[in-house]
């Protein structure tokens, strides 16, 4: 499927982890989905969440409502709502976040603004998420390689 990165391939067939495409949608619609929630969904439900649109405010609201209904059906309690950033850093192609620059420097890499501009929002989102200290960062370097950085 073209929704997934190569660095995600080890878990894509089983979908036992939340893929970046869904994580982007979670941030877009303001839901804190836990891995335990994700792993209670059927394969078909996961595919719906992967493929369902979540770009416009209206789509984000529909996605949010669908997801919260699904979580509530599975667990009896909705997932935590999160504030939605009106100007998320991954949507800004003019500025490379410091944490991404610092993480790239750990691998003796420098991302230029020209390279950053050429990335998709999903690619920028992935690099931002993978550069955070709270994230297991083993996929940051494979992402750099995959994105030709």
C-alpha positions as CSV (number, residue, x, y, z in Angstrom):
1,X,0.0,0.0,0.0
2,X,1.2,3.5,-0.8
3,X,0.2,4.8,2.6
4,X,3.1,3.3,4.3
5,X,6.8,4.0,4.5
6,X,9.5,1.3,3.9
7,X,10.7,1.8,7.5
8,X,7.2,0.6,8.7
9,X,7.3,-2.6,6.6
10,X,8.1,-4.9,9.5
11,X,4.6,-4.4,11.0
12,X,2.4,-3.4,8.1
13,X,1.2,-6.8,7.2
14,X,-0.1,-7.4,10.7
15,X,-0.8,-3.8,11.5
16,X,0.2,-4.4,15.2
17,X,1.6,-0.8,15.4
18,X,-0.1,2.4,14.5
19,X,1.2,3.5,11.1
20,X,2.4,7.1,10.5
21,X,-0.6,7.8,8.2
22,X,-3.0,7.1,11.1
23,X,-0.8,9.0,13.6
24,X,-1.0,12.1,11.4
25,X,-4.7,11.8,11.3
26,X,-4.9,11.4,15.1
27,X,-3.0,14.7,15.5
28,X,-5.2,16.3,12.8
29,X,-8.5,15.2,14.5
30,X,-7.3,15.6,18.1
31,X,-7.5,12.0,19.5
32,X,-5.0,10.3,21.7
33,X,-5.3,6.7,20.5
34,X,-3.3,4.2,22.6
35,X,-1.8,1.1,21.1
36,X,-4.1,-1.0,23.2
37,X,-7.1,0.7,21.5
38,X,-5.5,0.1,18.1
39,X,-4.9,-3.5,18.7
40,X,-8.6,-4.1,19.6
41,X,-9.7,-3.0,16.2
42,X,-10.3,-5.6,13.5
43,X,-8.2,-5.5,10.3
44,X,-11.1,-4.0,8.4
45,X,-11.5,-1.2,11.0
46,X,-7.8,-0.5,10.8
47,X,-8.0,-0.3,7.0
48,X,-10.9,2.2,7.3
49,X,-8.9,4.4,9.6
50,X,-5.9,4.2,7.2
51,X,-8.0,5.1,4.2
52,X,-10.5,7.5,5.6
53,X,-9.9,11.1,4.6
54,X,-8.9,13.5,7.4
55,X,-7.6,16.7,5.8
56,X,-10.3,19.3,5.9
57,X,-11.9,20.4,9.1
58,X,-15.1,18.6,8.1
59,X,-13.2,15.4,7.4
60,X,-11.3,15.7,10.6
61,X,-14.5,16.0,12.6
62,X,-16.0,12.9,10.8
63,X,-12.8,11.0,11.5
64,X,-12.8,12.1,15.1
65,X,-16.4,11.0,15.6
66,X,-15.9,7.7,13.8
67,X,-12.8,6.9,15.8
68,X,-14.3,7.8,19.1
69,X,-17.4,5.7,18.4
70,X,-15.1,2.8,17.5
71,X,-13.0,3.2,20.7
72,X,-16.1,3.5,22.9
73,X,-17.6,0.4,21.3
74,X,-14.4,-1.6,22.0
75,X,-13.6,-0.3,25.5
76,X,-16.7,1.4,26.9
77,X,-14.8,4.7,27.2
78,X,-13.8,7.2,24.5
79,X,-10.1,8.0,23.9
80,X,-8.7,11.2,25.3
81,X,-9.2,14.3,23.2
82,X,-6.2,16.4,22.4
83,X,-6.0,20.0,21.3
84,X,-5.7,20.5,17.6
85,X,-2.7,22.6,16.4
86,X,-4.0,25.2,13.9
87,X,-0.5,25.5,12.4
88,X,1.3,22.2,12.9
89,X,5.1,22.1,12.3
90,X,4.8,19.5,9.6
91,X,2.7,21.7,7.5
92,X,5.4,24.4,7.5
93,X,7.8,23.7,4.6
94,X,9.6,27.0,5.4
95,X,11.0,25.9,8.8
96,X,12.8,22.8,9.9
97,X,12.1,22.1,13.6
98,X,15.2,22.1,15.8
99,X,14.6,18.6,17.1
100,X,14.7,17.3,13.5
101,X,17.9,19.2,12.8
102,X,19.5,17.9,16.0
103,X,18.5,14.3,15.4
104,X,19.8,14.5,11.8
105,X,23.1,15.9,13.2
106,X,23.5,12.8,15.4
107,X,23.9,10.9,12.1
108,X,26.1,13.5,10.6
109,X,23.3,14.6,8.3
110,X,22.1,18.1,7.6
111,X,18.7,18.7,6.1
112,X,18.5,21.8,3.9
113,X,15.4,23.9,3.6
114,X,15.3,22.9,-0.1
115,X,15.1,19.3,0.9
116,X,12.5,20.0,3.6
117,X,10.3,21.8,1.1
118,X,10.3,18.8,-1.2
119,X,9.0,16.5,1.5
120,X,5.3,15.7,1.8
121,X,3.5,16.7,4.9
122,X,3.4,13.1,5.9
123,X,7.2,12.7,5.5
124,X,7.8,15.9,7.6
125,X,5.4,14.6,10.2
126,X,7.2,11.3,10.3
127,X,10.6,13.0,10.8
128,X,9.2,15.2,13.5
129,X,7.6,12.3,15.4
130,X,10.7,10.1,15.0
131,X,13.0,12.8,16.3
132,X,11.2,13.2,19.6
133,X,13.0,11.9,22.7
134,X,9.9,10.2,23.9
135,X,9.7,8.1,20.7
136,X,11.7,5.0,20.0
137,X,14.0,6.4,17.4
138,X,15.4,3.4,15.5
139,X,13.5,4.5,12.4
140,X,14.8,8.0,12.1
141,X,17.9,7.1,10.1
142,X,16.0,4.7,7.8
143,X,13.5,7.5,7.3
144,X,16.3,9.9,6.3
145,X,17.5,7.3,3.8
146,X,14.1,6.6,2.4
147,X,13.4,10.3,1.9
148,X,16.8,10.7,0.2
149,X,18.1,13.0,2.8
